[in-house]
């Protein structure tokens, strides 16, 4: 899940920016008559007659098809298991390491097929473009009113869910002095050791890493070029390696320094305890940047009721606390902190952040994405 991600206050000063098969459609799928058609056009649980009726309709469909949801990404494994256990609905998870662009492509290429994605987890740039293309069904979860206006499309075609800060993960058993800033990464001692979580033209985490590097090198959200230049310099020095960091490459020592979301790096620290990896996490003070990911329901979801129930689950107190357990900062955290429903134990474990990230405008995100597409490969050649 290597994807590309407006701003919201979290816990007071902590702020985040928001930034693949064939087959006939199953009975009751979007576009059919009867209950299927009703499910496919429902804009809220009220359109089903309430949550109980939505649950019943989703159970009748019996399945939810998703792609690009790695079990070790922001606690998705536990979220999926909890949903299956609670509702008895099988989550069919395919191609977990796909990107946001892969998700959009699957929605288009699999239209009318039973294995088309029901729901999408997207970087904000892809959420906005997908909405403009008419790919998503408007649906407002019961928690709609608690989601800040800046974190959602007014029509309910997408809304932010969880996010994190760009961070530097480092295996302290292999690296004597772990880097804490982007400036540190230029040191000769890190030759052949620095990696990104994917290609920034397709991956949200890598995109965020380049944006953060731009901020650390006198760039801005209107000018991502200094970030591209920074990685070009890292590449020429031999410090940056074009290897996509994953849990496997981290554990094997192939990517002992990884620029990634703090919730992923923090999860690695837990995952590799006792496996010879001492994974340390630092949010670089010279390039403080964070993003949310967005959720959407496919307009042509083959399991439209299950898709909408999945959204309700993700934005429930249970779902939001499961994001928090995975070190991700859920969009409802301010509201849950205020009403006491946020799990304080999980909040206390969030990676520490100094400083407040700035917020790119939509046009700036689009420009940055276009600049990366044009110049990234050349900078690293």
N, C-alpha and C positions, 0 to 999 in steps of 0.2 A: 504494500500500500504506500506507494511513493508519490504523493499527490501535492497539488498547488493550492494554497489557500488565498469593522468597521469597528468599532472600538467599544469596549465596555469595561467598567471598573469592577475589579475583583478584589474583595477584601480590602477595600479602601484604596490604598495607593497602588496596589498591584493591578496592572491594566493589560488587556490583550487586544491585539488587532485581528480583524478577520480578513484578515486577509482570509463477452468472449464466448454454439451447439444448436441443434436443430430439433424440430418436433412441432406438432400441432399444439395450438393453445388449449389448455385444459378447460373442462366444463366450468362455467362461472367466471371465466377470465374477463379482463377488461374488453369491452366492445360487444359482449354478449348481452342477451336480454335478461329479464327477471332480476334476481338478486345480484348477479354479476354486474349488470349495468348500474344498479344502485350503488354497489360498493365502489365501482370505478369512478363515480361522480361525487361521492360523499365528500363534503368539504369540512366536516367535523364529526365527532362521535354522535352529535344530536341528529345528524342525518340518518343514522342507523336506528335511532330511537334510544340512544344512550350507550354507555360503555358495555353493559351486559349483552346488548344486542350485537355490538361490534365484536366482542369476544366470541359470541356464538357463530357469527358469520366467518370469522377468521379460522375458528376450529373446523368448520365445515370444509374450508379450503385445504387445511391440513399441512401447508408448507409455506415457506418463505425462501425465495431465491436471492442470494447476495453474492457479490464479488468484491474483491479488494479489501477484505477484512481479516488481516492476520490476527491470530489469537493472542500474540504477544504485543499487539499495538493498542495502547491505552486501555488494556484489560478487555478487549473484545472477546477473548475466549470465554471469560466468565459471564459477560453480558449475554452471549449467545446461549450458553448453557442455562442461565437463569431464565431466559425467555422460553426456551424449550420446556423446562421443568414446570414453569408456572402455567403455561397454556397448552402444553401437549402438542405444539406445532413444530415440525421438523424444519430446522434452518439448513438449507442446502447451500453450502459455502464453496465457492469456486474461485480459482486463481487468486489466492489471498494477497499475492505480492503485486497485483495489477496497480496501475496508476489511475488518476482521475481521468486522464484522456482515454484510457482503456475503458473505463466505465461508460463514458459518454458514447464511445464507439459501439459498445455492446448494446446500449439502449437503441441506437439507430439500426444496427445490423440485425438485431434479433427481434425486431418488432413483430408481434404476432406469434412468437415462439414461446413454448412453455418454460424455457430456461433463460428468458430475458430477465434482467435485473428487476426486482420489485422495488427496491429502495437503493439510494445512493448516498455515499459518504464522500464529499467532494471538497477540494480546495475552493475558496471563495470565488476565484476567477472563473472556474469551471461551473460553479453553481449559478453565477450570474449569466454566463453565456448560454448555459443549458436552459435557463428560464426564458431568456430572450428567444431561443429557438423553439419554445413551446413544448419542451420534452417532459415537463414536470406537471403533476396534478396539484392544484391548490388544496391544501389540507392544513387546518389549524388545530393543533393538539389542545387538550384541556388546559395545559399550562401556558397557553399562548400569551395571556395577559402578563405573565411573569417574565417573559423573554424581553429584554430591552429592545426598543424600537430600532436601534442601530444594528441590532444583531439578527434582523429578519427581513424578508421581503414582505411588503405590506399586504400582498395578496396570498401569502402562505405557500408560495412555490418553493422556497427554501428557507431555512433558519439555522443559525449557528448552534453548535452543541457543546463542543469541548475544544480546548486549545492548550498551547504550551509555549515556552520560550526556546529560542535557539540556544543550544548549549554545546559545550565541548566535553565529550566523554573520553576518558583516558585510563588505560590499564597500568596502574601504578606499579605492578610487578614487572612490567616490561619497560616502562618509561620512568627513569629515576626522578625526573622533575616534570610533572604534568603541566601542560600549558593552561593558563587561566584566561588569556585574552587572544584576540586575533593577531595582535602584534607578536605575541609569543610564538605563534605558529611559523613565523619566518625564520626562527633560529635553526642553524645547521643541524643541531642534535635531533631534529625531527624528520630528517631525510627518509623518504619512503614510508612514512608512518601516518600521514593525514588523509582521511577519506570523508566523503559525503555520503548521505543516504540516498543515492540515486542521481539521476541527471536533472539539473534544475529546470530544464525545458519541459519536463514531464512530472517531476516530483515536488510535492509541496514542501517537504522538509529541506531538500536541497535548494529549492527556490528561496526559502527563508534564510538559509545559510549564506547565500550570495547577497541577499538584501542586507543582512546583518553586517556582512563584511564591507559592504558599501558604506553603511553608516559609520563603521569603524575607521574608514579611510577617506573622510571628508566628502563622501557622497551624500545622497539624499533619496527620498522616495521618488523624486522626479528624475534622479540620475543614479541608476544602478551600475553604470559603467565602472566606477572605482572598485566595486565588488568583483566584477568580471576580471578586471586587471589584476586584482589581488590574487585570485586563483590562478591566473595566467603566470604570475610571478612564482607562486608556490609550485606550479607544475614545472616551470623551467629550472627551478632550484632543485627539483627532485623530491621536495617534501610532500607534495600532493600526488596521490596515486589514483588513477581512474578506476577504482574498484568500489562497487556499491557496498557500503557497510551493512551487514545483517547480523543477527545473533550468531550465525555460524562463523562469519569472518572474524567477529569479535572474540569468540571463544577460542578459535584457532590461532589468534594473534596476527592475522593477516591485516587487520585494520585496528591497530592499537590506539589510535586517536580518531574519534568519529564526531563530526559536526552533525548534530541531530536535535530533535525536540527533547526538551528536558524530561518529559514523561517517558520517552523511550529509553534514554540513557539511564534514568533512575530505575526503570524496570530491569535493564540489563544488570545493574548493580545487585538487585535481588536475585535475578535468575542465575548468576554465575558465582554466587557465594559457595565456597567449598569446591569450586572447579578450577582453582588456580588462577582466577582472574580477580584482581582488586580494582573494580571499575569505579573511578571517581568522576563526579559531575560538577562542572562549573558553568555558570551563566556569564559569558564574557561582558565585562563592564564597559568595554569600548564599542560594543555593537549590540545594545539591548533591543531585541526584536521578538515579537510574538504574534501568533496567528490563531484563529479559530478554524475548525473545519465545519462544513455545513451538511445538513441532512435534507434529502428530498425524496418524494414519492414519484416513481415513474408514472407518466400519464398512461402508459400501456402495460402496467404491471399485470402479470398473469395471476397474481394472488393479491388483488386490490385490498381486500379486507385485512389480510395478514400484514400487508405493507403498512396500513394505517395503524394497526395495533402495535406493530414494532415501533412506530414513531411515538405512540403514547407511552410505551414502556421506556424508551430512551429518555423521555422528558419527565418521567415520574421521579419521585424522591429516590426510589430504589435504583433506577437506572442512573441518575445523576451521581449518586454516591458510589456506584460501581466505576464510573469514570474517575472519580476522585481517588478511589482505591488504587487505580492504575496510574496515579500521579498526574493525571490530566486535570485541568481546571474547568469544570463544567460551567455552561453559560448561566445556569440558575444558582450558582454558588452565592452571589450577593444576597439573593432572596432567601436562600436556604440558611445562610449565616444569620440573617435577620430573624427568621422564625425558629431557629434552633434545630432544623432538620439536617443540617450538614454534619457529617461524621467528623467530630473534632480530632479524632486520632489520625484520620487520613489527611486532614488539613495540616496538621502539625508536621507531617512527613513531606510536604511539598518542597521541592528544591528552593533554596533561598535566592531572592533576586534583589539586586541593588539597582536602583534607577527605574525609570518608567519609559517604556517604549513609545515612539511616536506612531502616528496613524496614517498610512497611505490612503489617498483617495482612490476611488474606483478607476479614474482615468490614469492615475500613476501606476496602479497595479497592471493595467492593460499595457501601458507603455513599457514597463519593466519586463513583462512577459514577451513582448515583441522584440525587445532589445536582446534578451537572452537567446531567443530563437535564431536571431540573425548572427550573433557574435560569439556565443559560447564555444562552439566547436573550434572556431578559428583561434580563439584565445588560448586554447589548450593544445593546439597542434604544434 
